[in-house]
Amino acid sequence: MDEGRGRPNLLSIMTPSLHTDVRDPVERLRAIRDDTLGAKATTSALGKTTLTRIPMNLPAPVARNLYPLLVTLGVQSETLLFNTLISNVAIDHGPLYFSGAKLVKVMGTAPPFDQWGAFHTVVSYGGEVSVTFTACRDMLPDPGFYAECIEASFDDLRRATLGKPATRKKSPL
């Protein structure tokens, strides 16, 4: 909830670095945290709704064509603002039910978009975190290897911070 207004969280856009160039998992996490805190401070200074109001105030033909235009300009200039997107949803109330059936697991998915490379969806519910991604095959030709890299990165961070080996449940795929 947006504590100040008593309504659900709103979309916000931040562009912190993922610091994939930092080898040490704890230092990488610290660098990501620092960038994210800085991005959150900027979002707070601008106001959470500033970025979401801009498209709403543009004429429909302009708003509809703005994203493809920005992507085209970015591709032509060989300067994309980002090549991956991460969306996170924390479901911290619960448990949830539908027609009497308890929701036991939540996994997200997202549509692929041109030039975005990978779209990660992170959902936490019931004490578990689910990380999924959709990817452009041209930009990420081996998504299986990428998934293994994400798991290895989490394992490295777990060992570096907790000193414990991974006890991850393999999902039946």
C-alpha positions as CSV (number, residue, x, y, z in Angstrom):
1,M,0.0,0.0,0.0
2,D,1.0,3.5,-0.6
3,E,1.2,4.4,3.1
4,G,0.7,8.1,2.6
5,R,-2.5,7.7,0.6
6,G,-3.9,4.3,1.7
7,R,-4.0,3.0,-1.9
8,P,-2.2,0.2,-3.8
9,N,1.4,0.7,-4.9
10,L,1.8,2.6,-8.2
11,L,4.2,1.8,-11.0
12,S,7.5,3.4,-10.7
13,I,10.5,3.4,-13.0
14,M,14.1,3.2,-11.8
15,T,17.3,2.5,-13.7
16,P,19.8,1.2,-11.2
17,S,22.8,-0.8,-12.4
18,L,22.8,-4.6,-11.8
19,H,26.6,-4.4,-11.4
20,T,27.2,-7.6,-13.3
21,D,30.9,-6.5,-13.6
22,V,31.4,-6.9,-9.8
23,R,32.7,-10.4,-9.2
24,D,32.2,-10.6,-5.4
25,P,28.5,-11.4,-4.7
26,V,28.3,-9.4,-1.4
27,E,30.0,-6.3,-3.0
28,R,27.7,-6.7,-6.1
29,L,24.6,-6.8,-3.8
30,R,25.9,-3.7,-1.9
31,A,26.4,-1.8,-5.1
32,I,22.9,-2.7,-6.4
33,R,21.4,-1.7,-3.1
34,D,23.2,1.6,-3.1
35,D,22.1,2.4,-6.7
36,T,18.5,1.3,-5.9
37,L,18.4,3.5,-2.8
38,G,19.6,6.4,-4.9
39,A,17.0,5.7,-7.6
40,K,14.3,5.5,-4.9
41,A,15.4,8.9,-3.5
42,T,15.1,10.4,-7.0
43,T,11.7,8.8,-7.5
44,S,10.6,10.2,-4.1
45,A,11.8,13.7,-5.0
46,L,10.0,13.6,-8.3
47,G,6.9,12.0,-6.9
48,K,5.7,8.4,-7.5
49,T,3.1,9.4,-10.1
50,T,5.2,11.8,-12.2
51,L,6.4,9.2,-14.7
52,T,3.0,7.5,-15.0
53,R,1.2,10.8,-15.5
54,I,3.3,11.9,-18.5
55,P,1.8,9.4,-21.0
56,M,-1.7,10.0,-19.6
57,N,-1.4,13.7,-20.6
58,L,-0.2,13.1,-24.1
59,P,-2.6,12.8,-27.1
60,A,-3.4,9.1,-27.7
61,P,-1.6,8.9,-31.1
62,V,1.6,10.4,-29.6
63,A,1.5,8.2,-26.5
64,R,0.8,5.1,-28.6
65,N,3.7,5.7,-30.9
66,L,6.2,7.1,-28.3
67,Y,7.7,3.8,-27.2
68,P,8.4,2.4,-30.7
69,L,9.9,5.7,-31.6
70,L,12.2,5.7,-28.6
71,V,13.3,2.1,-29.3
72,T,13.9,2.9,-33.0
73,L,16.0,6.0,-32.1
74,G,17.9,4.0,-29.5
75,V,18.7,1.2,-31.9
76,Q,19.8,3.6,-34.6
77,S,22.0,5.5,-32.2
78,E,23.2,2.1,-30.7
79,T,22.3,3.5,-27.3
80,L,19.6,1.7,-25.5
81,L,18.5,3.0,-22.1
82,F,18.4,-0.6,-20.8
83,N,18.4,-4.1,-22.1
84,T,16.7,-5.9,-19.3
85,L,13.6,-5.1,-17.2
86,I,12.8,-6.4,-13.7
87,S,9.3,-6.2,-12.3
88,N,8.8,-7.2,-8.7
89,V,5.6,-7.9,-6.8
90,A,5.6,-8.6,-3.1
91,I,2.4,-10.2,-1.9
92,D,2.8,-9.8,1.8
93,H,-0.7,-10.3,2.9
94,G,-2.2,-13.7,2.8
95,P,-2.9,-16.4,2.5
96,L,-5.1,-15.9,-0.5
97,Y,-8.0,-18.0,-1.6
98,F,-10.1,-18.5,-4.7
99,S,-13.5,-20.3,-4.4
100,G,-12.2,-21.9,-1.2
101,A,-8.9,-23.1,-2.7
102,K,-5.7,-21.8,-1.1
103,L,-3.2,-20.2,-3.4
104,V,0.0,-22.1,-2.8
105,K,2.5,-20.7,-5.4
106,V,2.7,-17.6,-7.5
107,M,4.8,-17.3,-10.6
108,G,4.8,-14.3,-12.9
109,T,5.4,-13.9,-16.6
110,A,5.8,-11.0,-18.9
111,P,5.5,-10.5,-22.6
112,P,8.7,-10.1,-24.6
113,F,9.4,-6.7,-26.2
114,D,11.7,-5.8,-29.1
115,Q,15.1,-4.7,-27.9
116,W,14.5,-5.4,-24.2
117,G,16.5,-8.6,-24.1
118,A,15.1,-10.1,-21.0
119,F,12.0,-9.3,-18.9
120,H,12.3,-10.6,-15.3
121,T,9.3,-11.1,-13.1
122,V,10.1,-11.5,-9.4
123,V,7.2,-12.5,-7.1
124,S,7.3,-13.2,-3.4
125,Y,4.4,-14.9,-1.6
126,G,4.1,-17.3,1.3
127,G,7.7,-17.1,2.2
128,E,9.0,-18.0,-1.3
129,V,10.4,-16.0,-4.1
130,S,9.8,-16.9,-7.7
131,V,12.1,-15.5,-10.4
132,T,11.0,-16.0,-14.0
133,F,12.0,-14.3,-17.3
134,T,11.0,-14.0,-20.9
135,A,13.7,-13.3,-23.4
136,C,14.3,-12.3,-27.0
137,R,16.1,-15.3,-28.6
138,D,18.2,-12.9,-30.8
139,M,19.6,-11.2,-27.7
140,L,19.6,-14.2,-25.4
141,P,20.1,-17.3,-27.5
142,D,20.5,-19.8,-24.6
143,P,17.9,-19.0,-21.9
144,G,18.6,-22.4,-20.2
145,F,22.2,-21.4,-19.6
146,Y,21.1,-17.9,-18.4
147,A,18.7,-19.6,-15.9
148,E,21.7,-21.7,-14.6
149,C,23.7,-18.5,-14.2
150,I,21.0,-16.8,-12.2
151,E,20.8,-19.9,-9.9
152,A,24.6,-20.0,-9.5
153,S,24.6,-16.3,-8.6
154,F,22.0,-16.8,-5.9
155,D,24.0,-19.8,-4.6
156,D,27.2,-17.7,-4.5
157,L,25.4,-15.0,-2.6
158,R,23.9,-17.5,-0.1
159,R,27.3,-19.1,0.6
160,A,28.9,-15.7,1.0
161,T,26.3,-14.4,3.4
162,L,25.0,-17.5,5.2
163,G,27.7,-20.0,4.6
164,K,25.1,-22.6,3.6
165,P,24.8,-24.6,0.5
166,A,21.7,-24.2,-1.6
167,T,18.6,-26.2,-0.7
168,R,16.6,-25.1,-3.7
169,K,13.6,-27.3,-4.9
170,K,13.9,-28.0,-8.5
171,S,10.8,-27.1,-10.4
172,P,9.3,-29.9,-12.6
173,L,9.8,-28.6,-16.2
